[in-house]
Structure formats: structure tokens, C-alpha cells
Amino acid sequence: MQCTIVPVTPYQQNCSIIRCQATGRAAIVDPGGDVERVLEAAKNMDAEVEKVILTHAHMDHCAASDVLRQRLDIPIEGPQKEDNFWLEKLPEWCRMSGFPHADAFVPDRWLEDGDTVTVGEQVLEVLHCPGHTPGHVVFYYRPQQVAWVGDVLFQGSIGRTDFPRGDHDQLLASIRGKLFTLGDDITFIPGHGPTSTFGHERRSNPFVADPNYG
């Protein structure tokens, strides 16, 4: 699997384009905006975009999804259905934040814990990791030990939980119980900022470090 990260919107959200090298088919992860830049990056990868996949429904992660769906005639998969209230009010959140307008939309497929998502011939595992939002999911590609974690975990930090239906304890449980248990060597691509590994965050992240680690 090949991956290109395209920071989009004033929030510098890490939109990823992941491409199956066997087939050339690709998925766009969390397209929050800047459609032309994202499509140009896909073209430079010689990627045939077949779907949009979403970790969660905050505007900086999903606002360009329906534009891409209509333009490319592709489906949107994710997040988990508990994020539907964010999607229903997407125009309102954009207006309140001074973000470019985006219409409300419904994904073609809601995702649940244990589901899989295909990208060409490759398979991503779906983990439901609520806390930042109630319907947040993570995509894990086991063959290369890489995970797209949205706004659950960052290098040296964790996702905010002061938004509607955020839950700090639930977020910590998702990180420690769903992500760290996958293994220390797994690289993760967060929704913002640089990549890291689960092991590094277990050692040093002030919010979720394991005092007994190592």
C-alpha cells in the first residue's frame, strides 16, 4: 500500500490517499476540503480513486466528501452511525466556524467495529474508537502495521473531548484498549501533525503513557 498525506483546510488536517499498488485503486481518507489539491495528488500517484473513507464526522475531516462522491461517482464509507448527528448539522457547524459551506450527507455505508474496508485488493480493519466523537473509527492495515487514527491520538497528545458527546474516559479506553494492544511497532497517521508509533506514545505521551512500560 502506498500513502500520500495532503494537509487540507486551515486546520491542516491530514487527508490521506492510500493506493493499492497491485491494482492502482485508491481511497481518500478524511477529505475535509481542498478538493483540487487532493485530486491532483491522486493523479500524481496514478491512483484510480474508488471510495472515500471517514474516521469521523467533524467538518475538517469530512466536508469535501459529498463533493468527491458526486464528482467521481464513488461511495462514502464510515464513520460509525453514532456520528450521524454531526453530519446532519454539517452546514451549521461550517457556518458557525467560518468554514466553507458543506451540505449535510449520509454515507453509503456506516462502519462497525470488526468490519473491513477494501482498497483495491488490500483490506483495512475497522476499529470503533469512541471518545473524541461517539462514532469515531480507526483504519488499520495489518500487512504494513500502519493505522489511520483520525483525532483519537496524536504525537504527544490526544483528541479533544469538549465537543458534543465527547467522552474523556471513553477516549482513554479506546487508546489503551483498542490501539495500544495492537503493538508498539505500529505507525499511526493522526488527523493533524506528525506520525508516530503506539510504542512511542505508550512511553512518552503525557495523557496515556504507561508508567509500567519498559
Disulfide bonds with the S-S distance in Angstrom:
none
